[in-house]
Structures are given as structure tokens and as C-alpha cells.
Amino acid sequence: MTAGNEAVSKVKIEKRSDGKFFYALTFRGVTRPLIGPFPNPFEAAAAGEAALKALEARAGASKA
């Protein structure tokens, strides 16, 4: 499967008006609800990337 045919998986960081950060996780084209709050964008990004990596690992294990 080429990269153009795969569903998009990504982490998006959002800052709320109260100054707290959240991440939205999109996995296989499905966007999950916002997760947080985090005190800074780096912690939100790290948590989001870890969650995405865990989902990808679990999805890869189920194919075997």
C-alpha cells in the first residue's frame, strides 16, 4: 500500500483560552476527542505521540 492510500494518523496540539494544552489524536482517519489538560505544548505532544505509537503497535500486532 502506498502512502497516498493509507489513512492519516497524526497528533494535533491545541491551546485553550485558559492557557492549557490538549491533543487531538487522528488514527486511521478517525479523530478522537481532546485529551488533556497539559501545562505546556511539549508534554501534550509527547503524550499524543506515545498514544499514537501505542495504537500503531497494537494495530500492527493484530495483523500478524
N, CA, C and O atoms as a GROMACS GRO file, in nm:
protein
  256
    1MET      N    1   0.084  -0.118   0.000
    1MET     CA    2   0.000   0.000   0.000
    1MET      C    3   0.089   0.124   0.000
    1MET      O    4   0.183   0.131   0.078
    2THR      N    5   0.061   0.219  -0.084
    2THR     CA    6   0.141   0.340  -0.091
    2THR      C    7   0.093   0.441   0.012
    2THR      O    8  -0.016   0.428   0.068
    3ALA      N    9   0.176   0.542   0.037
    3ALA     CA   10   0.142   0.642   0.137
    3ALA      C   11   0.015   0.718   0.098
    3ALA      O   12  -0.057   0.764   0.187
    4GLY      N   13  -0.015   0.732  -0.028
    4GLY     CA   14  -0.135   0.804  -0.071
    4GLY      C   15  -0.263   0.729  -0.040
    4GLY      O   16  -0.370   0.790  -0.030
    5ASN      N   17  -0.254   0.597  -0.025
    5ASN     CA   18  -0.374   0.518   0.001
    5ASN      C   19  -0.401   0.496   0.150
    5ASN      O   20  -0.512   0.454   0.185
    6GLU      N   21  -0.305   0.523   0.237
    6GLU     CA   22  -0.321   0.499   0.379
    6GLU      C   23  -0.400   0.612   0.445
    6GLU      O   24  -0.392   0.728   0.403
    7ALA      N   25  -0.475   0.577   0.548
    7ALA     CA   26  -0.548   0.678   0.624
    7ALA      C   27  -0.449   0.761   0.705
    7ALA      O   28  -0.342   0.712   0.742
    8VAL      N   29  -0.483   0.883   0.732
    8VAL     CA   30  -0.395   0.976   0.801
    8VAL      C   31  -0.395   0.945   0.951
    8VAL      O   32  -0.500   0.926   1.012
    9SER      N   33  -0.276   0.942   1.009
    9SER     CA   34  -0.259   0.930   1.154
    9SER      C   35  -0.169   1.045   1.197
    9SER      O   36  -0.059   1.062   1.145
   10LYS      N   37  -0.217   1.125   1.294
   10LYS     CA   38  -0.140   1.241   1.338
   10LYS      C   39  -0.186   1.287   1.475
   10LYS      O   40  -0.291   1.245   1.525
   11VAL      N   41  -0.105   1.374   1.536
   11VAL     CA   42  -0.136   1.436   1.664
   11VAL      C   43  -0.140   1.586   1.642
   11VAL      O   44  -0.048   1.644   1.584
   12LYS      N   45  -0.247   1.649   1.689
   12LYS     CA   46  -0.260   1.794   1.676
   12LYS      C   47  -0.270   1.854   1.816
   12LYS      O   48  -0.348   1.807   1.899
   13ILE      N   49  -0.192   1.957   1.841
   13ILE     CA   50  -0.190   2.023   1.972
   13ILE      C   51  -0.278   2.149   1.964
   13ILE      O   52  -0.270   2.226   1.869
   14GLU      N   53  -0.360   2.167   2.066
   14GLU     CA   54  -0.448   2.284   2.073
   14GLU      C   55  -0.429   2.355   2.206
   14GLU      O   56  -0.412   2.290   2.309
   15LYS      N   57  -0.433   2.488   2.203
   15LYS     CA   58  -0.425   2.567   2.324
   15LYS      C   59  -0.562   2.629   2.350
   15LYS      O   60  -0.619   2.694   2.263
   16ARG      N   61  -0.613   2.608   2.469
   16ARG     CA   62  -0.742   2.665   2.507
   16ARG      C   63  -0.725   2.806   2.559
   16ARG      O   64  -0.612   2.850   2.586
   17SER      N   65  -0.834   2.878   2.573
   17SER     CA   66  -0.828   3.017   2.617
   17SER      C   67  -0.777   3.031   2.761
   17SER      O   68  -0.731   3.139   2.799
   18ASP      N   69  -0.784   2.924   2.839
   18ASP     CA   70  -0.733   2.930   2.977
   18ASP      C   71  -0.583   2.900   2.984
   18ASP      O   72  -0.526   2.896   3.093
   19GLY      N   73  -0.518   2.880   2.869
   19GLY     CA   74  -0.374   2.859   2.864
   19GLY      C   75  -0.332   2.714   2.875
   19GLY      O   76  -0.212   2.687   2.876
   20LYS      N   77  -0.424   2.621   2.884
   20LYS     CA   78  -0.390   2.480   2.894
   20LYS      C   79  -0.388   2.417   2.756
   20LYS      O   80  -0.457   2.462   2.664
   21PHE      N   81  -0.308   2.312   2.742
   21PHE     CA   82  -0.288   2.246   2.614
   21PHE      C   83  -0.353   2.108   2.613
   21PHE      O   84  -0.356   2.038   2.714
   22PHE      N   85  -0.405   2.072   2.498
   22PHE     CA   86  -0.470   1.943   2.476
   22PHE      C   87  -0.417   1.886   2.346
   22PHE      O   88  -0.364   1.959   2.262
   23TYR      N   89  -0.432   1.754   2.328
   23TYR     CA   90  -0.400   1.697   2.198
   23TYR      C   91  -0.520   1.623   2.143
   23TYR      O   92  -0.597   1.562   2.216
   24ALA      N   93  -0.533   1.629   2.012
   24ALA     CA   94  -0.635   1.554   1.939
   24ALA      C   95  -0.560   1.451   1.856
   24ALA      O   96  -0.468   1.484   1.782
   25LEU      N   97  -0.601   1.327   1.869
   25LEU     CA   98  -0.535   1.217   1.801
   25LEU      C   99  -0.621   1.170   1.685
   25LEU      O  100  -0.739   1.140   1.703
   26THR      N  101  -0.562   1.164   1.566
   26THR     CA  102  -0.629   1.109   1.449
   26THR      C  103  -0.557   0.981   1.412
   26THR      O  104  -0.437   0.982   1.384
   27PHE      N  105  -0.630   0.870   1.413
   27PHE     CA  106  -0.571   0.740   1.382
   27PHE      C  107  -0.657   0.671   1.278
   27PHE      O  108  -0.777   0.650   1.299
   28ARG      N  109  -0.595   0.637   1.165
   28ARG     CA  110  -0.664   0.575   1.052
   28ARG      C  111  -0.783   0.659   1.005
   28ARG      O  112  -0.887   0.606   0.967
   29GLY      N  113  -0.765   0.790   1.009
   29GLY     CA  114  -0.867   0.881   0.959
   29GLY      C  115  -0.977   0.914   1.056
   29GLY      O  116  -1.066   0.993   1.023
   30VAL      N  117  -0.974   0.856   1.177
   30VAL     CA  118  -1.077   0.883   1.278
   30VAL      C  119  -1.016   0.971   1.387
   30VAL      O  120  -0.915   0.935   1.447
   31THR      N  121  -1.077   1.087   1.412
   31THR     CA  122  -1.027   1.179   1.513
   31THR      C  123  -1.090   1.147   1.648
   31THR      O  124  -1.212   1.138   1.660
   32ARG      N  125  -1.006   1.130   1.748
   32ARG     CA  126  -1.051   1.101   1.884
   32ARG      C  127  -1.078   1.232   1.958
   32ARG      O  128  -1.032   1.337   1.914
   33PRO      N  129  -1.152   1.229   2.068
   33PRO     CA  130  -1.176   1.351   2.148
   33PRO      C  131  -1.046   1.408   2.205
   33PRO      O  132  -0.946   1.337   2.215
   34LEU      N  133  -1.049   1.534   2.242
   34LEU     CA  134  -0.932   1.600   2.300
   34LEU      C  135  -0.893   1.533   2.432
   34LEU      O  136  -0.978   1.493   2.510
   35ILE      N  137  -0.762   1.522   2.453
   35ILE     CA  138  -0.708   1.464   2.576
   35ILE      C  139  -0.625   1.572   2.645
   35ILE      O  140  -0.548   1.642   2.579
   36GLY      N  141  -0.639   1.584   2.774
   36GLY     CA  142  -0.562   1.683   2.848
   36GLY      C  143  -0.632   1.717   2.977
   36GLY      O  144  -0.723   1.645   3.018
   37PRO      N  145  -0.595   1.821   3.042
   37PRO     CA  146  -0.503   1.929   3.003
   37PRO      C  147  -0.358   1.897   3.037
   37PRO      O  148  -0.328   1.813   3.122
   38PHE      N  149  -0.268   1.968   2.968
   38PHE     CA  150  -0.125   1.962   2.991
   38PHE      C  151  -0.076   2.104   3.012
   38PHE      O  152  -0.131   2.197   2.955
   39PRO      N  153   0.029   2.122   3.095
   39PRO     CA  154   0.076   2.258   3.124
   39PRO      C  155   0.151   2.325   3.010
   39PRO      O  156   0.159   2.448   3.006
   40ASN      N  157   0.206   2.246   2.916
   40ASN     CA  158   0.279   2.306   2.805
   40ASN      C  159   0.263   2.220   2.680
   40ASN      O  160   0.224   2.103   2.690
   41PRO      N  161   0.292   2.275   2.563
   41PRO     CA  162   0.270   2.201   2.439
   41PRO      C  163   0.363   2.081   2.422
   41PRO      O  164   0.330   1.986   2.351
   42PHE      N  165   0.479   2.085   2.486
   42PHE     CA  166   0.574   1.975   2.473
   42PHE      C  167   0.523   1.848   2.541
   42PHE      O  168   0.536   1.738   2.487
   43GLU      N  169   0.464   1.865   2.659
   43GLU     CA  170   0.408   1.750   2.729
   43GLU      C  171   0.287   1.694   2.654
   43GLU      O  172   0.269   1.572   2.647
   44ALA      N  173   0.205   1.782   2.599
   44ALA     CA  174   0.090   1.738   2.521
   44ALA      C  175   0.135   1.661   2.397
   44ALA      O  176   0.078   1.557   2.364
   45ALA      N  177   0.237   1.711   2.329
   45ALA     CA  178   0.288   1.645   2.209
   45ALA      C  179   0.349   1.510   2.243
   45ALA      O  180   0.329   1.412   2.171
   46ALA      N  181   0.424   1.503   2.352
   46ALA     CA  182   0.487   1.377   2.392
   46ALA      C  183   0.382   1.273   2.427
   46ALA      O  184   0.394   1.157   2.386
   47ALA      N  185   0.280   1.312   2.500
   47ALA     CA  186   0.173   1.219   2.536
   47ALA      C  187   0.096   1.174   2.411
   47ALA      O  188   0.062   1.057   2.398
   48GLY      N  189   0.071   1.267   2.321
   48GLY     CA  190   0.000   1.233   2.198
   48GLY      C  191   0.079   1.138   2.110
   48GLY      O  192   0.023   1.043   2.055
   49GLU      N  193   0.208   1.162   2.096
   49GLU     CA  194   0.292   1.074   2.015
   49GLU      C  195   0.302   0.936   2.078
   49GLU      O  196   0.303   0.835   2.007
   50ALA      N  197   0.310   0.930   2.210
   50ALA     CA  198   0.315   0.800   2.278
   50ALA      C  199   0.185   0.722   2.258
   50ALA      O  200   0.188   0.601   2.236
   51ALA      N  201   0.072   0.792   2.264
   51ALA     CA  202  -0.057   0.726   2.243
   51ALA      C  203  -0.068   0.676   2.098
   51ALA      O  204  -0.117   0.566   2.074
   52LEU      N  205  -0.023   0.757   2.004
   52LEU     CA  206  -0.027   0.717   1.864
   52LEU      C  207   0.063   0.596   1.838
   52LEU      O  208   0.025   0.503   1.766
   53LYS      N  209   0.181   0.597   1.897
   53LYS     CA  210   0.274   0.485   1.880
   53LYS      C  211   0.214   0.357   1.938
   53LYS      O  212   0.229   0.250   1.880
   54ALA      N  213   0.147   0.368   2.053
   54ALA     CA  214   0.084   0.250   2.114
   54ALA      C  215  -0.029   0.196   2.026
   54ALA      O  216  -0.043   0.075   2.010
   55LEU      N  217  -0.109   0.286   1.970
   55LEU     CA  218  -0.216   0.242   1.880
   55LEU      C  219  -0.160   0.174   1.755
   55LEU      O  220  -0.213   0.072   1.711
   56GLU      N  221  -0.055   0.231   1.699
   56GLU     CA  222   0.005   0.172   1.580
   56GLU      C  223   0.065   0.034   1.611
   56GLU      O  224   0.056  -0.057   1.530
   57ALA      N  225   0.126   0.020   1.729
   57ALA     CA  226   0.184  -0.108   1.767
   57ALA      C  227   0.074  -0.213   1.786
   57ALA      O  228   0.088  -0.327   1.743
   58ARG      N  229  -0.035  -0.172   1.850
   58ARG     CA  230  -0.145  -0.265   1.873
   58ARG      C  231  -0.211  -0.304   1.740
   58ARG      O  232  -0.248  -0.420   1.721
   59ALA      N  233  -0.225  -0.210   1.649
   59ALA     CA  234  -0.285  -0.239   1.518
   59ALA      C  235  -0.194  -0.330   1.438
   59ALA      O  236  -0.242  -0.418   1.367
   60GLY      N  237  -0.063  -0.310   1.447
   60GLY     CA  238   0.032  -0.394   1.375
   60GLY      C  239   0.035  -0.535   1.429
   60GLY      O  240   0.054  -0.629   1.352
   61ALA      N  241   0.016  -0.552   1.560
   61ALA     CA  242   0.018  -0.684   1.621
   61ALA      C  243  -0.105  -0.766   1.582
   61ALA      O  244  -0.098  -0.888   1.572
   62SER      N  245  -0.217  -0.698   1.560
   62SER     CA  246  -0.339  -0.771   1.526
   62SER      C  247  -0.337  -0.823   1.382
   62SER      O  248  -0.413  -0.914   1.348
   63LYS      N  249  -0.251  -0.766   1.296
   63LYS     CA  250  -0.241  -0.811   1.157
   63LYS      C  251  -0.166  -0.942   1.145
   63LYS      O  252  -0.187  -1.017   1.050
   64ALA      N  253  -0.078  -0.971   1.241
   64ALA     CA  254   0.006  -1.091   1.233
   64ALA      C  255  -0.071  -1.219   1.259
   64ALA      O  256  -0.014  -1.328   1.255
   0.00000   0.00000   0.00000
